[in-house]
Amino acid sequence: MKCPKCQAPLEAVEISSGIVVRTCTGCSGVLYEADDIAVPLRLIGPRPARFDCPRCRRPMETANAYEGQIEVDRCATCSALWFDAGEIMILRKLSGVENIAGKKGDEPSRPAAPAAPAAPLGAAPAAAPAAVPVPPLPAVKVKEGKAPVPPEMEGAQNRDAERAPTVELDGRLYRHFQSSIPVTTAVLGEFPWVAKVGDAARSRDFICPPYLLSQEVTATESVWTAGEYMEPEEVWAAFAMPGAPPAKIGVAPAQPNPWAGELPSVWRSFGVAAALCVGVFVFVEATASKAKVYEGGFEVTAADLERSRVGEVFEVKGRTSNLEVTVDTNLDQHWAYVSMALIDADTDQAFDFGRDLSYYHGVDDGESWSEGGRYETFFVPSVPAGRYYLRVEPETDAPQLSFRVIVRRDVPLKRLPLIALALLLLPAVWAGMRHDSFENTRWMESDHPRTSSDDEEDDE
């Protein structure tokens, strides 16, 4: 069966011997058979409802009871009764009968103590009535170990773990945190309802840190509670307790993430710094000369006793800047080590550099492959203006090696802005990791953990 209001699945719950009702797992409504209501209902003014009976799929009707103080939905065909969440509690108050479930003709149970009406969420609490002295309650003995689950809750499935429902209230979206079946193990004090050891309810917690919504559902009512997280020091000060509160352990469900406020500002700072970094590089790239100052060709063979080659003198003008030296060879299934020196023609000061080159290719199982490359690029930093020439001395296993050398002036290094962006990204990554670590700890105790213990074991 499905709920006639929200279409969520209906779940069978035995509320007393032989009395089984269907409760909605979504909106907490409840479906009764007509014979299972011990309270006489005189329904007045029936009118068509906008939904069908979940039992027989025939149209339902809505009527008034108790002089219009409550509306009851009834199936016109099978006489099943549908109560929205909270209407059972209203019926108990109007009828003065605590247990409304029972076969017709049974003696109704004693009237329940009148309960103070619940204030709507967000409203100011009503003034508390004057306290009435009561005799001390006897101590309740609780057996050690796990409290037994009442029969009506046995085998209950936590569908929320798969559905992950949400609740919207006052413009906030609350995410489902945990569903459970709390059981009363001891009773001490005064309550506006009859509390007994062994009472059980379905509890659901929803969070929108620092705000918390909790729902407790029984077969007869649904109660919502709104709360807000407070730091231990605030609670300690509110009760004027001496000393300091104990240290916090773990993360509370509605505890604010200290990195949630820092993360946006860190990313904004990264965005500004990254934009500035990219802007500087674009400006440098646009204003760099990248002028070609030399191009020459060289050739050596295996028969050459002297493999050193010297190029023509070229002039480098302008401010102190780098030189980009590109070597393009004819390597094919061979390797070479090209040792080079940039020599100042006036002072004989030399800048030495060199690099391995190799190029191999072939076909393996019908697929072509290649390794290495025929050309390489060198950067000589901080070269002042002057007259220079290149001395090249290659070593190779090739019988004949030809290569050309091209020298350009003032060429920006594209890897520098990438390195700068990576360094600027580190604080944002660190803040994100701290934020996620906090959230992982929070949700580990929920029905929707972001990481599982199996994942942690695999990481170890």
C-alpha positions in Angstrom: 0.0 0.0 0.0 1.0 3.6 -0.6 0.1 6.7 1.4 -2.9 8.6 -0.2 -1.2 11.9 0.6 2.5 11.6 -0.2 2.6 8.2 -2.0 5.3 6.8 0.4 5.1 3.1 1.4 2.7 2.2 4.2 4.1 0.0 6.9 2.2 -2.5 9.1 2.5 -1.8 12.8 0.8 -3.9 15.5 -0.2 -1.4 18.2 -2.0 -3.9 20.5 -3.0 -7.5 20.4 -4.8 -8.2 17.1 -4.8 -4.5 16.1 -2.6 -3.7 13.1 -2.5 -0.3 11.5 -0.7 1.0 8.5 1.7 4.0 9.1 3.2 6.2 6.4 7.0 6.1 6.3 7.0 9.6 4.8 4.4 11.9 6.3 3.6 9.7 9.4 -0.1 9.4 8.6 -2.0 6.3 9.8 -4.7 4.1 8.4 -7.2 2.4 10.7 -9.9 -0.2 10.0 -13.3 1.1 11.1 -13.6 -1.7 13.7 -10.2 -0.9 15.3 -11.4 2.4 16.7 -12.7 2.2 20.3 -13.8 5.8 20.2 -17.3 6.4 18.8 -17.0 8.8 15.8 -20.1 10.7 14.7 -19.1 12.1 11.3 -21.1 15.1 9.9 -21.1 16.7 6.5 -19.2 14.2 4.4 -17.8 15.6 1.2 -15.6 14.1 -1.5 -11.8 14.0 -0.8 -9.1 14.5 -3.5 -7.5 11.1 -2.9 -8.4 7.4 -3.0 -8.4 4.8 -0.2 -5.1 3.0 0.0 -6.9 -0.2 1.0 -9.5 -0.6 -1.8 -8.5 2.2 -4.2 -12.0 3.7 -4.1 -12.7 7.4 -3.5 -12.5 8.7 0.1 -14.6 11.4 1.7 -13.8 14.0 4.4 -16.2 14.7 7.3 -16.2 16.7 10.6 -16.3 15.2 14.1 -16.5 16.7 17.6 -18.4 19.8 16.4 -15.9 20.5 13.7 -12.8 20.4 15.9 -11.3 17.6 13.8 -11.6 16.4 10.2 -11.6 12.7 9.5 -11.0 11.0 6.1 -13.1 7.9 5.6 -13.4 5.5 2.7 -17.0 5.5 1.4 -16.7 1.8 0.4 -14.7 -0.1 3.1 -15.1 2.5 5.9 -11.3 2.6 6.5 -10.2 5.8 8.4 -7.2 7.9 7.6 -5.6 10.2 10.1 -2.9 12.7 9.2 0.1 13.1 11.5 -1.0 14.6 14.9 -4.7 13.9 14.4 -4.7 10.9 16.6 -3.3 13.0 19.4 -6.1 15.5 18.8 -8.7 12.7 18.9 -7.3 11.5 22.2 -7.7 15.0 23.7 -11.2 15.4 22.3 -12.5 12.0 23.4 -10.6 11.9 26.7 -9.6 8.3 25.9 -5.9 7.5 26.1 -5.9 4.3 24.0 -8.2 4.8 21.0 -7.4 1.4 19.5 -9.6 -1.5 20.5 -12.5 -3.7 19.3 -15.9 -2.1 19.6 -17.5 -2.9 23.0 -14.2 -3.0 24.8 -13.9 -0.9 27.9 -12.1 2.3 27.0 -9.0 3.0 29.0 -8.8 5.8 31.6 -8.6 9.4 30.3 -5.1 10.7 29.7 -3.7 13.6 31.6 -4.3 16.8 29.6 -1.2 17.8 27.6 -0.1 21.3 27.0 -0.6 22.1 23.3 2.6 22.1 21.3 3.7 25.5 20.1 4.6 25.8 16.4 8.2 25.6 15.4 9.9 29.0 15.8 7.1 30.4 18.0 7.8 31.8 21.5 7.0 29.2 24.2 3.8 29.8 26.2 4.0 30.6 29.9 4.5 27.5 32.0 1.7 26.6 34.5 2.3 26.8 38.2 4.3 23.8 39.5 2.3 21.2 41.5 4.3 19.3 44.1 4.2 15.6 43.5 5.5 12.7 45.7 8.9 11.3 44.7 8.7 8.6 42.1 10.1 5.2 42.9 13.5 4.3 41.4 13.3 2.3 38.2 15.6 -0.6 37.8 17.1 -1.0 34.4 18.7 -4.2 33.3 22.2 -3.9 32.0 22.8 -4.5 28.3 20.8 -3.7 25.2 17.2 -2.7 25.8 14.8 -5.0 24.0 12.9 -3.7 21.0 9.1 -3.9 21.3 7.4 -6.5 19.1 5.8 -3.8 16.9 9.3 -2.4 16.0 11.0 -5.7 15.3 12.2 -6.1 11.7 11.7 -2.4 11.0 13.7 -1.3 8.0 15.5 2.1 7.8 14.4 3.2 4.4 15.8 6.7 5.1 19.3 5.3 4.7 18.5 4.7 1.0 16.1 7.6 0.3 18.0 10.4 2.1 14.9 12.7 2.5 15.1 16.4 3.1 12.9 18.9 5.0 12.5 22.6 4.2 11.6 25.0 7.0 11.9 28.7 7.3 13.9 28.9 4.1 16.5 26.3 5.3 17.0 22.9 3.7 17.6 20.2 6.3 19.3 17.0 5.2 18.5 13.6 6.7 21.1 12.6 9.2 19.9 9.5 11.1 16.9 7.4 11.8 16.6 5.2 14.8 14.2 3.4 17.2 14.8 4.9 20.7 13.4 2.8 23.5 12.5 4.2 27.0 14.7 2.4 29.6 13.9 4.6 32.6 11.2 7.1 33.6 11.8 9.9 36.2 10.0 13.2 36.4 6.7 14.7 35.1 5.5 14.4 31.6 2.4 15.7 29.7 1.9 12.1 28.5 2.0 8.7 30.0 5.6 7.4 29.8 6.4 3.8 30.3 9.6 1.7 30.2 9.7 -0.1 26.9 7.9 2.7 24.9 9.4 3.0 21.5 9.2 5.5 18.6 10.7 6.1 15.2 13.1 9.0 15.5 14.5 11.0 12.5 17.1 13.7 12.7 17.6 16.4 10.0 20.5 18.9 10.1 21.3 22.3 8.5 24.2 23.3 10.8 23.9 24.9 13.2 20.2 24.0 13.1 18.6 20.6 13.9 15.1 19.1 13.3 14.0 16.0 15.1 10.9 13.9 14.5 9.5 11.3 16.8 6.7 9.1 15.3 4.5 6.5 17.0 1.4 4.8 15.8 -0.7 7.6 17.1 1.2 10.9 16.7 4.2 12.7 15.2 6.1 15.3 17.1 8.7 17.7 15.6 11.4 19.6 17.6 13.6 22.4 16.4 17.0 23.1 18.0 20.2 25.0 17.5 23.8 23.9 18.3 25.5 25.6 21.2 29.2 25.5 22.2 29.9 23.7 25.5 31.2 27.0 26.9 27.8 28.7 26.2 26.0 25.9 28.1 28.5 26.0 30.9 28.1 29.8 31.3 24.2 29.7 31.0 24.0 27.4 34.0 26.8 29.3 35.9 28.7 26.1 36.4 32.2 26.3 37.9 35.3 25.3 36.0 35.4 24.5 32.3 33.4 22.0 30.3 35.0 18.7 29.2 36.9 18.7 25.9 34.8 18.0 22.8 35.1 14.5 21.3 34.3 14.0 17.6 31.8 16.2 15.7 28.2 16.7 16.7 25.5 16.3 14.0 24.6 20.1 13.9 28.0 21.4 14.9 29.1 24.2 12.4 32.0 23.4 10.3 34.8 25.9 11.2 36.1 25.7 7.6 32.7 26.4 6.0 33.1 30.1 6.4 36.8 30.1 5.6 36.6 28.1 2.4 34.7 30.7 0.2 37.2 33.4 1.3 40.2 31.2 0.5 38.8 30.4 -2.9 38.0 34.1 -3.6 41.6 35.0 -2.6 42.9 32.2 -4.9 40.7 33.6 -7.8 42.1 37.1 -7.4 45.7 35.9 -7.1 45.3 33.5 -10.1 43.7 36.3 -12.2 46.6 38.6 -11.3 49.2 35.8 -12.1 47.6 35.1 -15.5 47.3 38.8 -16.2 51.1 39.3 -15.5 52.0 36.4 -17.8 49.7 37.7 -20.6 51.4 41.1 -20.3 54.9 39.6 -20.3 54.0 37.3 -23.2 52.7 40.3 -25.2 55.7 42.5 -24.5 58.4 39.9 -25.0 60.4 40.3 -28.1 60.9 36.6 -29.0 63.3 37.7 -31.7 65.4 35.2 -33.7 69.0 36.2 -33.3 70.8 33.2 -34.8 70.1 30.1 -37.1 72.7 27.7 -38.3 73.2 24.1 -39.5 75.8 21.6 -38.5 76.8 18.0 -39.6 79.1 15.3 -38.2 79.8 11.8 -39.4 81.3 8.7 -37.8 84.5 9.2 -39.7 85.1 12.7 -38.3 88.0 12.8 -35.8 87.1 16.3 -34.7 83.4 16.6 -34.0 83.4 20.1 -32.4 81.6 22.7 -34.5 81.6 26.5 -34.1 78.9 28.8 -35.4 79.0 32.4 -36.6 79.0 35.3 -34.2 75.6 36.9 -33.6 74.5 40.0 -31.6 72.1 40.0 -28.6 70.5 43.4 -28.0 68.3 44.9 -25.3 68.0 44.2 -21.6 69.3 41.2 -19.8 67.0 38.3 -20.6 67.0 34.6 -21.4 67.9 32.8 -24.7 65.8 29.9 -26.1 68.1 27.5 -28.0 66.3 24.9 -30.1 68.1 21.9 -31.6 66.4 20.0 -34.5 68.2 16.8 -35.6 67.7 14.0 -38.2 67.9 11.2 -35.6 66.2 8.0 -36.7 66.6 4.8 -34.6 69.7 6.4 -32.9 70.6 8.6 -30.0 72.9 11.6 -29.5 74.2 13.8 -26.7 74.5 17.4 -27.7 77.0 19.4 -25.6 76.8 23.2 -26.3 78.4 26.3 -25.0 77.3 29.9 -25.5 80.5 32.0 -25.6 80.9 35.8 -25.2 83.0 36.8 -28.2 84.5 39.7 -26.3 85.2 38.2 -22.9 85.3 34.4 -23.7 82.8 33.8 -20.8 80.9 30.6 -21.6 77.5 29.3 -20.6 77.7 25.4 -20.9 74.6 23.2 -21.3 73.7 19.9 -23.0 71.0 17.3 -23.3 70.4 13.7 -24.5 68.3 13.2 -27.6 67.0 9.9 -29.0 64.3 8.8 -31.4 63.1 5.2 -31.9 59.9 3.9 -33.6 58.5 0.7 -35.0 55.4 -1.5 -35.2 54.4 -4.0 -32.5 51.4 -6.3 -33.0 50.1 -4.1 -35.8 50.3 -0.9 -33.8 52.8 1.9 -34.4 54.9 3.2 -31.5 57.6 5.8 -31.1 59.9 6.9 -28.3 61.8 10.2 -27.7 62.0 13.0 -30.2 64.3 14.6 -32.8 64.4 18.1 -31.3 65.0 19.6 -27.9 64.8 23.1 -26.4 67.2 24.7 -23.9 66.9 27.9 -21.9 69.9 30.0 -21.0 68.8 32.4 -18.3 70.0 36.0 -17.7 72.1 36.6 -20.8 73.2 40.3 -21.0 73.5 42.1 -24.3 76.6 41.4 -26.3 78.3 39.4 -29.2 78.1 35.6 -28.9 78.8 32.4 -30.8 77.9 28.7 -30.2 80.3 25.8 -29.9 78.6 22.5 -30.5 80.1 19.0 -29.8 77.7 16.1 -30.4 78.3 12.4 -29.5 76.1 9.9 -31.3 75.9 6.3 -32.5 74.4 7.5 -35.8 76.7 7.2 -38.9 75.7 10.7 -39.9 74.1 13.5 -37.8 72.7 16.7 -39.2 71.1 19.3 -37.0 70.0 22.9 -37.0 70.2 25.4 -34.1 67.8 28.3 -33.7 68.4 31.0 -31.0 65.6 33.3 -29.9 65.9 36.3 -27.5 63.5 37.1 -24.6 61.1 34.1 -24.6 58.8 33.7 -21.6 58.7 30.3 -19.9 55.2 29.0 -20.0 55.8 26.7 -17.0 56.4 29.6 -14.6 52.7 30.7 -14.4 51.7 27.0 -14.0 54.1 26.6 -11.1 52.8 29.9 -9.6 49.2 28.7 -9.9 50.0 25.4 -8.3 51.6 27.2 -5.3 48.6 29.6 -5.0 46.3 26.6 -5.1 47.9 24.9 -2.1 46.0 27.0 0.6 42.7 26.4 -1.1 43.4 22.6 -1.3 44.4 22.6 2.3 41.3 24.4 3.4 39.2 22.0 1.3 40.8 19.0 2.8 40.2 20.3 6.3 36.6 21.0 5.5 36.0 17.6 4.0 37.7 15.9 6.9 35.3 17.6 9.3 32.3 16.6 7.2 33.5 13.0 6.9 33.8 12.8 10.7 30.3 14.3 11.1 28.6 12.0 8.7 30.5 8.9 9.8 27.9 8.4 12.6 24.9 9.0 10.3 22.9 6.8 7.9 24.8 8.4 5.0 28.6 8.2 5.7 30.7 9.9 3.1 33.4 7.2 3.6 33.1 3.8 5.1 35.3 1.9 7.5 36.2 -0.5 4.6 37.6 2.5 2.7 39.8 3.5 5.7 41.1 -0.1 6.0 42.0 -0.1 2.3 43.9 3.2 2.7 45.9 1.7 5.6 
